[in-house]
């Protein structure tokens, strides 16, 4: 029986006249879009354009909140109280929901960005604080989590709808966390290599770490980063590789984990 997965991309990360990524083209390939909410990247005009383009193509809209760190692109670790973290998530999700509705769509999922996501992948209480805040605004929302990490444990504890994702263009540690970007080969730039490893992961139902270790996990969605130069080539090659392997692409249905 053929398998089906969602293909998502982080986007909406341009800011004013500074363009990052080719969101319009990427939206023709992916099935879900994680759209920056203005704190780590993006602005209100970029959010509007990206969400309208997603609605036109029938691509699922997700809020992509991060730390308030425009200069560091949300990739610098910060220390905030759980109360403040919750408010940071509510603030960004509220903006995303308003912009999506104005564009004729709805925010159906939420996915943490950058350093915030990496920290929540290591700290279940932190993940629970972020996700609980999102659910306080939108109880029906699906939380997209890094498969096999503290993020997944947090949504299981909360009992909310969730979608487990793996990364196409990032290397993994043995505990299912991502290799730090400061280390060599943490980001996979070759589309062929990325596509081949993702097909294998979906087929075996496991994350394959850099060491070769297999970490069995549920895989609902595959992510690639829209800000990398090879994002479009990677998305096209990956979609083709998945289809050749009889793995179809379709927007996910959130379920409890």
N, C-alpha and C positions, 0 to 999 in steps of 0.2 A: 504494500500500500504506500502511495506517495505521501511525503511529509509536506507540511506548510509552515513557513516562518514569516515573520514581519521583518522588514528592512527599514531601520530608522537612521536618521542623520541629525546631528546638531547643526543648527543654522540660525539665521536672523541675527548674525553676529557683527554685521556692519554697524558703523556709528557715524552719523552725519555723512560727510563726503568720503570717509575712509571705508572702502569696500573690502569685505572679506568673504571669499567664497562665491560660488555661482549658484545661488539658491534656486533660481528659476529652472535651470537645467536639472539640478539635483532633484527637484520636486517632480520631475517627469519620470524618475527612476524609483524613488523610495516609496514606501507605503505609510510611513509615519514621520513626522517632523517635530523635533524638540526645539522650540523657539525661545531664544534668549529674552529675558524679561527686563533688561535695562540696567541691571546692577553690575554684572561682569562684562556685558557686551550688549549691543543693540540699543535702540531708542524707540520712541513711540511711532515714528514714521516707518522705521524698518519693521517693527512688529506688525503694523498695519499692512504693509506691502506683502510681507511674507505670509501672513495669515490669509489674506485675500487670495494669494496665489495657491495656497494649500487647499482652500475651499473650492476653488475652480477646478482643481485636479482630483478632488475627493481623497486627499491625503489626510490622515489623522493628525490632529493638532495636539501637541503636548507643551506644557509650560516647562521651561528649563532654568530654574532659579539657581543662582550661585552667590558667592560672597560679593559684597559691595566693593569691587576691586577692578575698576576699569583699566587702570594702568597695568596690572598684573594679569589681566584676562581671567580673573577668578582662579588662578592656579597657584596662588600663594596661601598657605595655611594661616588661619586666623583663629583666635580664641574668643568665643562668645558664650554667654550663658545660654542654657537651654530655652529660657524664656525669650531672650533676644533672638535666638535662632528661629524659634517659632514665629515670631513677628516678622522676621526677614522673609520667611517662606510665605506667610499670609499676604504680605505686601506685594510680592511679585506674582503670586498666583491670582490675586485679585485684579491686578493690572492685565494679566494675560487673559483672564475670563472676560473682562470688559472689552478688550480689543478684539477677541475672537468673535464675540456676539455681534459687535458692530460690523464685522466682516462677513457675517452670515453663517458663522460656524460655532463650535463649542470646544472647549478644552476637555479632552477626554482622558489625558494622562499627565503625570508629572514625573520628571526625572531630574535629579540633582546634577549639578555641573562641577567639573574640575576638582579643586581641593576640597570643597564641601562634600562632594560625592566620595572621594577617596577616604576622607576622615570618617564618614558615615559607614563606609564599607568595613572599617576597623572597629567601630564603636557602636554597639547595638543601641545603647541608651540615646546617643546622639541621633542616630537614624530614626528612632522612635519619636523623638521630639520633633524632628522635621516632618515626618509623615503624619504624626498626630495633628500637627498644626494644619497641614494641607487638608486633612479629613474634616477638620473643624469648619473649614470654608466650603468644601465640596465633598460630602460624605460618599458620593457615588464615583469619585475619581479613581482611576487605576494608577497605582504606583509602579513605575518601571524601576527595577532594581538590578544591581550587579549580581548575577547568579552566583550562588555558593558563598556569599559573604554575610557580614552582620546586617547588611541591608535586607537580605532575604529573611533572616531570622526576625527582624523587626516587623516586617509586614505579616509574617506568620503569627506573631504575637498579637498584632492588632486585628487580625482576621479580616483585612480589607482585600479588595481586588488588587491583583498584582500581575506584572509581566516580567519574567526573568530574561535578561539580555546578556549577550556576550559581545566582545569587541572584535571587529575585523582587523583593525589596524594597530592594536596594542598587544604587547607581550605580557604574559601572566607569570606571577609567582606561584609557588606550590600551594599557597593558601587561598587561591582564586582571586587575590588582589592584583592590581595592575603594577607592572614594573615601573618604578619611578622614572619620569621623563628625563631626569638628569643622567640616567645611565645609558650606555650604548645599546642600540637596537631596541629600545623601549617602544618606539613607534615604528611600525612596519610600513615602509614606503612603496614596496614593490607590489603592484596589484595582483600579479600572478601568484606570488607567495601567499598573500593575504587570502585570496579566493580559495586556493587549494586547502589551506589550513581550516578555513571556516566550513567548507563542505565536509571535511573529515569530522570536525567537531559535531556538526549537526547529525551526521550519519551515526556516530558512535554515542551521541547523547552525553558528551563530556567536554569540559574545558581541557585543552592540552597546554600545560605549562611549558616554559622554556626548557625545563629539565627533562621533558618528555612525560611527566606524570599526568595521568588522566584523572580528572575530578568529575565524577558523574553529576550531572545537573539537568534540570529541566531547561530547555532552550526555547523561548517564545519569540525573541527578537534579536536581530543582529544590528550592531551600531557601527557607523563610520563617522569620522569627523569632517564636517563640511569646510573647515578652515585649512585643510592640507592641500597643497598644489595638485596632488594626484587624485583628489576626491571623486571627480566625475569619472575618470577612467576606472578607478577602483569600483565605484558603484555599478557601472555598466558591466565590467568583467565579472563581478561577483554575482550579479543577477543572472548573467548568462551561465556561469558555472553551476549555480544552484539549479537552474532549470534543466541543464544537461543531466544533472544528477537526480532528476525527477523530484526536486524539492521546489514547490511553488511558493510564490510570494503573495501574501494577503495580510491585511491589517489584523492585528491580534484582537482576541476577545479576552478581557481581563477575568481572572478567576482567582480564588483564594489559593494560597500555597501552603 
